Structure formats: structure tokens, C-alpha cells
């Protein structure tokens, strides 16, 4: 499993949490942003 596949699985889980009301839209946005930064840092060269 590569980074993109892992990211997609984690995002799908966040999508499910949001859809079921387990987290708020603000929590979703914060978590998704943190996931993106950790998996695909802008300074990655």
C-alpha cells in the first residue's frame, strides 16, 4: 500500500465519521488538513 492509498483509506474513514455525525465539519476539516500535512508535507523534496 502506497501513501496515496493509505491517505485515501484514512479520508474515507473521516468521510464516514462526518456522514454519521461522529465528528463536526470543523473537526473533519482540521483532521483532513493535518493528515494532508503529515502524509504530503509541502517541504518534501
N, CA, C and O atoms as a Tripos MOL2 file, in Angstrom:
@<TRIPOS>MOLECULE
protein
  180   179    45     0     0
PROTEIN
NO_CHARGES

@<TRIPOS>ATOM
      1 N           0.8570   -1.1840    0.0000 N.3       1 UNK1
      2 CA          0.0000    0.0000    0.0000 C.3       1 UNK1
      3 C           0.8950    1.2380    0.0000 C.2       1 UNK1
      4 O           1.7790    1.3750    0.8460 O.2       1 UNK1
      5 N           0.6580    2.1320   -0.9530 N.am      2 UNK2
      6 CA          1.4760    3.3360   -1.0060 C.3       2 UNK2
      7 C           0.8080    4.4680   -0.2080 C.2       2 UNK2
      8 O          -0.2870    4.3080    0.3330 O.2       2 UNK2
      9 N           1.4890    5.5950   -0.1540 N.am      3 UNK3
     10 CA          0.9990    6.7320    0.6320 C.3       3 UNK3
     11 C          -0.3720    7.2060    0.1780 C.2       3 UNK3
     12 O          -1.2270    7.5320    1.0020 O.2       3 UNK3
     13 N          -0.5800    7.2450   -1.1290 N.am      4 UNK4
     14 CA         -1.8630    7.7310   -1.6380 C.3       4 UNK4
     15 C          -3.0010    6.7980   -1.2360 C.2       4 UNK4
     16 O          -4.0800    7.2560   -0.8600 O.2       4 UNK4
     17 N          -2.7610    5.4960   -1.3150 N.am      5 UNK5
     18 CA         -3.7960    4.5300   -0.9150 C.3       5 UNK5
     19 C          -4.1080    4.6470    0.5740 C.2       5 UNK5
     20 O          -5.2690    4.5840    0.9790 O.2       5 UNK5
     21 N          -3.0720    4.8160    1.3820 N.am      6 UNK6
     22 CA         -3.2770    4.9750    2.8260 C.3       6 UNK6
     23 C          -4.0480    6.2620    3.1080 C.2       6 UNK6
     24 O          -4.9690    6.2770    3.9250 O.2       6 UNK6
     25 N          -3.6660    7.3350    2.4280 N.am      7 UNK7
     26 CA         -4.3820    8.6060    2.5800 C.3       7 UNK7
     27 C          -5.8540    8.4330    2.2160 C.2       7 UNK7
     28 O          -6.7360    8.8940    2.9410 O.2       7 UNK7
     29 N          -6.1170    7.7710    1.0970 N.am      8 UNK8
     30 CA         -7.4970    7.5720    0.6420 C.3       8 UNK8
     31 C          -8.3180    6.7940    1.6660 C.2       8 UNK8
     32 O          -9.4820    7.1170    1.9020 O.2       8 UNK8
     33 N          -7.7190    5.7730    2.2740 N.am      9 UNK9
     34 CA         -8.4170    4.9810    3.2940 C.3       9 UNK9
     35 C          -8.7260    5.8350    4.5270 C.2       9 UNK9
     36 O          -9.8230    5.7620    5.0810 O.2       9 UNK9
     37 N          -7.7550    6.6400    4.9470 N.am     10 UNK10
     38 CA         -7.9580    7.4980    6.1160 C.3      10 UNK10
     39 C          -9.0240    8.5580    5.8250 C.2      10 UNK10
     40 O          -9.8490    8.8620    6.6860 O.2      10 UNK10
     41 N          -9.0060    9.1180    4.6100 N.am     11 UNK11
     42 CA        -10.0010   10.1290    4.2380 C.3      11 UNK11
     43 C         -11.3900    9.4950    4.1990 C.2      11 UNK11
     44 O         -12.3680   10.1080    4.6270 O.2      11 UNK11
     45 N         -11.4760    8.2800    3.6910 N.am     12 UNK12
     46 CA        -12.7590    7.5760    3.6530 C.3      12 UNK12
     47 C         -13.3150    7.3930    5.0680 C.2      12 UNK12
     48 O         -14.5180    7.5350    5.2910 O.2      12 UNK12
     49 N         -12.4440    7.0820    6.0100 N.am     13 UNK13
     50 CA        -12.8660    6.9380    7.3970 C.3      13 UNK13
     51 C         -13.3700    8.2740    7.9440 C.2      13 UNK13
     52 O         -14.4000    8.3220    8.6160 O.2      13 UNK13
     53 N         -12.6460    9.3580    7.6570 N.am     14 UNK14
     54 CA        -13.1020   10.6830    8.0820 C.3      14 UNK14
     55 C         -14.4460   11.0200    7.4450 C.2      14 UNK14
     56 O         -15.3240   11.5750    8.1060 O.2      14 UNK14
     57 N         -14.6130   10.6870    6.1590 N.am     15 UNK15
     58 CA        -15.8880   10.9230    5.4710 C.3      15 UNK15
     59 C         -17.0280   10.2030    6.1770 C.2      15 UNK15
     60 O         -18.1170   10.7540    6.3410 O.2      15 UNK15
     61 N         -16.7680    8.9670    6.5920 N.am     16 UNK16
     62 CA        -17.7840    8.1780    7.3010 C.3      16 UNK16
     63 C         -18.1250    8.8170    8.6390 C.2      16 UNK16
     64 O         -19.2960    8.9190    9.0040 O.2      16 UNK16
     65 N         -17.1010    9.2490    9.3690 N.am     17 UNK17
     66 CA        -17.3380    9.9090   10.6580 C.3      17 UNK17
     67 C         -18.1930   11.1600   10.4820 C.2      17 UNK17
     68 O         -19.1020   11.4150   11.2710 O.2      17 UNK17
     69 N         -17.8960   11.9340    9.4480 N.am     18 UNK18
     70 CA        -18.6580   13.1560    9.1890 C.3      18 UNK18
     71 C         -20.0990   12.8140    8.8080 C.2      18 UNK18
     72 O         -21.0390   13.4320    9.3070 O.2      18 UNK18
     73 N         -20.2680   11.8410    7.9320 N.am     19 UNK19
     74 CA        -21.6000   11.4660    7.4520 C.3      19 UNK19
     75 C         -22.4950   10.9360    8.5710 C.2      19 UNK19
     76 O         -23.7100   11.1320    8.5440 O.2      19 UNK19
     77 N         -21.8970   10.2690    9.5460 N.am     20 UNK20
     78 CA        -22.6880    9.6890   10.6350 C.3      20 UNK20
     79 C         -22.8330   10.6290   11.8300 C.2      20 UNK20
     80 O         -23.4980   10.3020   12.8130 O.2      20 UNK20
     81 N         -22.2000   11.8020   11.7340 N.am     21 UNK21
     82 CA        -22.3080   12.7690   12.8210 C.3      21 UNK21
     83 C         -21.3470   12.5190   13.9630 C.2      21 UNK21
     84 O         -21.4660   13.1420   15.0180 O.2      21 UNK21
     85 N         -20.3970   11.6180   13.7710 N.am     22 UNK22
     86 CA        -19.4370   11.3260   14.8360 C.3      22 UNK22
     87 C         -18.4800   12.4990   15.0580 C.2      22 UNK22
     88 O         -17.9640   12.6860   16.1600 O.2      22 UNK22
     89 N         -18.2480   13.2860   14.0040 N.am     23 UNK23
     90 CA        -17.4220   14.4830   14.1080 C.3      23 UNK23
     91 C         -18.1240   15.6310   13.3840 C.2      23 UNK23
     92 O         -18.9730   15.4120   12.5210 O.2      23 UNK23
     93 N         -17.7540   16.8540   13.7520 N.am     24 UNK24
     94 CA        -18.3200   18.0290   13.0950 C.3      24 UNK24
     95 C         -17.5310   18.3460   11.8330 C.2      24 UNK24
     96 O         -16.4510   17.7990   11.6080 O.2      24 UNK24
     97 N         -18.0810   19.2350   11.0130 N.am     25 UNK25
     98 CA        -17.3920   19.6690    9.7950 C.3      25 UNK25
     99 C         -16.0620   20.3350   10.1510 C.2      25 UNK25
    100 O         -15.0690   20.1430    9.4500 O.2      25 UNK25
    101 N         -16.0340   21.1090   11.2240 N.am     26 UNK26
    102 CA        -14.7800   21.7430   11.6560 C.3      26 UNK26
    103 C         -13.7400   20.6960   12.0490 C.2      26 UNK26
    104 O         -12.5680   20.8220   11.6940 O.2      26 UNK26
    105 N         -14.1640   19.6640   12.7800 N.am     27 UNK27
    106 CA        -13.2500   18.5880   13.1570 C.3      27 UNK27
    107 C         -12.7530   17.8480   11.9240 C.2      27 UNK27
    108 O         -11.5770   17.4950   11.8360 O.2      27 UNK27
    109 N         -13.6400   17.6190   10.9840 N.am     28 UNK28
    110 CA        -13.2820   16.9520    9.7300 C.3      28 UNK28
    111 C         -12.2190   17.7530    8.9880 C.2      28 UNK28
    112 O         -11.1930   17.2120    8.5770 O.2      28 UNK28
    113 N         -12.4770   19.0520    8.8220 N.am     29 UNK29
    114 CA        -11.5350   19.9150    8.1010 C.3      29 UNK29
    115 C         -10.1690   19.9340    8.7830 C.2      29 UNK29
    116 O          -9.1360   19.8460    8.1180 O.2      29 UNK29
    117 N         -10.1690   20.0480   10.0970 N.am     30 UNK30
    118 CA         -8.9040   20.0780   10.8520 C.3      30 UNK30
    119 C          -8.1590   18.7600   10.7050 C.2      30 UNK30
    120 O          -6.9490   18.7520   10.4790 O.2      30 UNK30
    121 N          -8.8650   17.6550   10.8290 N.am     31 UNK31
    122 CA         -8.2340   16.3370   10.7300 C.3      31 UNK31
    123 C          -7.7240   16.0600    9.3180 C.2      31 UNK31
    124 O          -6.6370   15.5090    9.1450 O.2      31 UNK31
    125 N          -8.5020   16.4370    8.3160 N.am     32 UNK32
    126 CA         -8.0880   16.2200    6.9330 C.3      32 UNK32
    127 C          -6.8520   17.0590    6.6130 C.2      32 UNK32
    128 O          -5.9270   16.5800    5.9570 O.2      32 UNK32
    129 N          -6.8370   18.2940    7.0680 N.am     33 UNK33
    130 CA         -5.6840   19.1620    6.8490 C.3      33 UNK33
    131 C          -4.4370   18.5780    7.5200 C.2      33 UNK33
    132 O          -3.3620   18.5620    6.9210 O.2      33 UNK33
    133 N          -4.5740   18.1040    8.7460 N.am     34 UNK34
    134 CA         -3.4390   17.5140    9.4720 C.3      34 UNK34
    135 C          -2.9400   16.2600    8.7530 C.2      34 UNK34
    136 O          -1.7330   16.0390    8.6490 O.2      34 UNK34
    137 N          -3.8620   15.4490    8.2620 N.am     35 UNK35
    138 CA         -3.4960   14.2380    7.5320 C.3      35 UNK35
    139 C          -2.7270   14.5810    6.2630 C.2      35 UNK35
    140 O          -1.7160   13.9500    5.9550 O.2      35 UNK35
    141 N          -3.2030   15.5770    5.5310 N.am     36 UNK36
    142 CA         -2.5220   16.0020    4.3060 C.3      36 UNK36
    143 C          -1.1160   16.5090    4.6100 C.2      36 UNK36
    144 O          -0.1690   16.1780    3.8970 O.2      36 UNK36
    145 N          -0.9760   17.3040    5.6570 N.am     37 UNK37
    146 CA          0.3230   17.8610    6.0110 C.3      37 UNK37
    147 C           1.3050   16.7640    6.4420 C.2      37 UNK37
    148 O           2.4900   16.8280    6.1180 O.2      37 UNK37
    149 N           0.8190   15.7810    7.1590 N.am     38 UNK38
    150 CA          1.7010   14.7040    7.6200 C.3      38 UNK38
    151 C           2.1110   13.7580    6.5010 C.2      38 UNK38
    152 O           3.2510   13.2970    6.4580 O.2      38 UNK38
    153 N           1.1800   13.4710    5.5980 N.am     39 UNK39
    154 CA          1.4660   12.5000    4.5540 C.3      39 UNK39
    155 C           2.1420   13.1070    3.3360 C.2      39 UNK39
    156 O           2.9300   12.4540    2.6520 O.2      39 UNK39
    157 N           1.8190   14.3730    3.0770 N.am     40 UNK40
    158 CA          2.3690   15.0440    1.8800 C.3      40 UNK40
    159 C           2.8700   16.4350    2.2560 C.2      40 UNK40
    160 O           2.3140   17.4380    1.8080 O.2      40 UNK40
    161 N           3.9340   16.5000    3.0880 N.am     41 UNK41
    162 CA          4.4270   17.8160    3.5070 C.3      41 UNK41
    163 C           4.8870   18.6460    2.3040 C.2      41 UNK41
    164 O           5.4610   18.1170    1.3520 O.2      41 UNK41
    165 N           4.6300   19.9220    2.3660 N.am     42 UNK42
    166 CA          4.9860   20.8220    1.2670 C.3      42 UNK42
    167 C           6.4940   20.9140    1.0650 C.2      42 UNK42
    168 O           6.9510   21.1850   -0.0450 O.2      42 UNK42
    169 N           7.2660   20.6920    2.1140 N.am     43 UNK43
    170 CA          8.7260   20.7940    2.0280 C.3      43 UNK43
    171 C           9.3840   19.4880    1.5840 C.2      43 UNK43
    172 O          10.6110   19.3850    1.5660 O.2      43 UNK43
    173 N           8.5640   18.4840    1.2240 N.am     44 UNK44
    174 CA          9.0970   17.1880    0.8130 C.3      44 UNK44
    175 C           9.7300   17.3080   -0.5730 C.2      44 UNK44
    176 O           9.0400   17.5460   -1.5640 O.2      44 UNK44
    177 N          11.0620   17.1380   -0.6290 N.am     45 UNK45
    178 CA         11.7860   17.2620   -1.9000 C.3      45 UNK45
    179 C          12.5070   15.9960   -2.2390 C.2      45 UNK45
    180 O          13.1680   15.9200   -3.2740 O.2      45 UNK45
@<TRIPOS>BOND
     1     1     2 1
     2     2     3 1
     3     3     4 2
     4     3     5 am
     5     5     6 1
     6     6     7 1
     7     7     8 2
     8     7     9 am
     9     9    10 1
    10    10    11 1
    11    11    12 2
    12    11    13 am
    13    13    14 1
    14    14    15 1
    15    15    16 2
    16    15    17 am
    17    17    18 1
    18    18    19 1
    19    19    20 2
    20    19    21 am
    21    21    22 1
    22    22    23 1
    23    23    24 2
    24    23    25 am
    25    25    26 1
    26    26    27 1
    27    27    28 2
    28    27    29 am
    29    29    30 1
    30    30    31 1
    31    31    32 2
    32    31    33 am
    33    33    34 1
    34    34    35 1
    35    35    36 2
    36    35    37 am
    37    37    38 1
    38    38    39 1
    39    39    40 2
    40    39    41 am
    41    41    42 1
    42    42    43 1
    43    43    44 2
    44    43    45 am
    45    45    46 1
    46    46    47 1
    47    47    48 2
    48    47    49 am
    49    49    50 1
    50    50    51 1
    51    51    52 2
    52    51    53 am
    53    53    54 1
    54    54    55 1
    55    55    56 2
    56    55    57 am
    57    57    58 1
    58    58    59 1
    59    59    60 2
    60    59    61 am
    61    61    62 1
    62    62    63 1
    63    63    64 2
    64    63    65 am
    65    65    66 1
    66    66    67 1
    67    67    68 2
    68    67    69 am
    69    69    70 1
    70    70    71 1
    71    71    72 2
    72    71    73 am
    73    73    74 1
    74    74    75 1
    75    75    76 2
    76    75    77 am
    77    77    78 1
    78    78    79 1
    79    79    80 2
    80    79    81 am
    81    81    82 1
    82    82    83 1
    83    83    84 2
    84    83    85 am
    85    85    86 1
    86    86    87 1
    87    87    88 2
    88    87    89 am
    89    89    90 1
    90    90    91 1
    91    91    92 2
    92    91    93 am
    93    93    94 1
    94    94    95 1
    95    95    96 2
    96    95    97 am
    97    97    98 1
    98    98    99 1
    99    99   100 2
   100    99   101 am
   101   101   102 1
   102   102   103 1
   103   103   104 2
   104   103   105 am
   105   105   106 1
   106   106   107 1
   107   107   108 2
   108   107   109 am
   109   109   110 1
   110   110   111 1
   111   111   112 2
   112   111   113 am
   113   113   114 1
   114   114   115 1
   115   115   116 2
   116   115   117 am
   117   117   118 1
   118   118   119 1
   119   119   120 2
   120   119   121 am
   121   121   122 1
   122   122   123 1
   123   123   124 2
   124   123   125 am
   125   125   126 1
   126   126   127 1
   127   127   128 2
   128   127   129 am
   129   129   130 1
   130   130   131 1
   131   131   132 2
   132   131   133 am
   133   133   134 1
   134   134   135 1
   135   135   136 2
   136   135   137 am
   137   137   138 1
   138   138   139 1
   139   139   140 2
   140   139   141 am
   141   141   142 1
   142   142   143 1
   143   143   144 2
   144   143   145 am
   145   145   146 1
   146   146   147 1
   147   147   148 2
   148   147   149 am
   149   149   150 1
   150   150   151 1
   151   151   152 2
   152   151   153 am
   153   153   154 1
   154   154   155 1
   155   155   156 2
   156   155   157 am
   157   157   158 1
   158   158   159 1
   159   159   160 2
   160   159   161 am
   161   161   162 1
   162   162   163 1
   163   163   164 2
   164   163   165 am
   165   165   166 1
   166   166   167 1
   167   167   168 2
   168   167   169 am
   169   169   170 1
   170   170   171 1
   171   171   172 2
   172   171   173 am
   173   173   174 1
   174   174   175 1
   175   175   176 2
   176   175   177 am
   177   177   178 1
   178   178   179 1
   179   179   180 2
@<TRIPOS>SUBSTRUCTURE
     1 UNK1         2 RESIDUE 1 A UNK
     2 UNK2         6 RESIDUE 1 A UNK
     3 UNK3        10 RESIDUE 1 A UNK
     4 UNK4        14 RESIDUE 1 A UNK
     5 UNK5        18 RESIDUE 1 A UNK
     6 UNK6        22 RESIDUE 1 A UNK
     7 UNK7        26 RESIDUE 1 A UNK
     8 UNK8        30 RESIDUE 1 A UNK
     9 UNK9        34 RESIDUE 1 A UNK
    10 UNK10       38 RESIDUE 1 A UNK
    11 UNK11       42 RESIDUE 1 A UNK
    12 UNK12       46 RESIDUE 1 A UNK
    13 UNK13       50 RESIDUE 1 A UNK
    14 UNK14       54 RESIDUE 1 A UNK
    15 UNK15       58 RESIDUE 1 A UNK
    16 UNK16       62 RESIDUE 1 A UNK
    17 UNK17       66 RESIDUE 1 A UNK
    18 UNK18       70 RESIDUE 1 A UNK
    19 UNK19       74 RESIDUE 1 A UNK
    20 UNK20       78 RESIDUE 1 A UNK
    21 UNK21       82 RESIDUE 1 A UNK
    22 UNK22       86 RESIDUE 1 A UNK
    23 UNK23       90 RESIDUE 1 A UNK
    24 UNK24       94 RESIDUE 1 A UNK
    25 UNK25       98 RESIDUE 1 A UNK
    26 UNK26      102 RESIDUE 1 A UNK
    27 UNK27      106 RESIDUE 1 A UNK
    28 UNK28      110 RESIDUE 1 A UNK
    29 UNK29      114 RESIDUE 1 A UNK
    30 UNK30      118 RESIDUE 1 A UNK
    31 UNK31      122 RESIDUE 1 A UNK
    32 UNK32      126 RESIDUE 1 A UNK
    33 UNK33      130 RESIDUE 1 A UNK
    34 UNK34      134 RESIDUE 1 A UNK
    35 UNK35      138 RESIDUE 1 A UNK
    36 UNK36      142 RESIDUE 1 A UNK
    37 UNK37      146 RESIDUE 1 A UNK
    38 UNK38      150 RESIDUE 1 A UNK
    39 UNK39      154 RESIDUE 1 A UNK
    40 UNK40      158 RESIDUE 1 A UNK
    41 UNK41      162 RESIDUE 1 A UNK
    42 UNK42      166 RESIDUE 1 A UNK
    43 UNK43      170 RESIDUE 1 A UNK
    44 UNK44      174 RESIDUE 1 A UNK
    45 UNK45      178 RESIDUE 1 A UNK
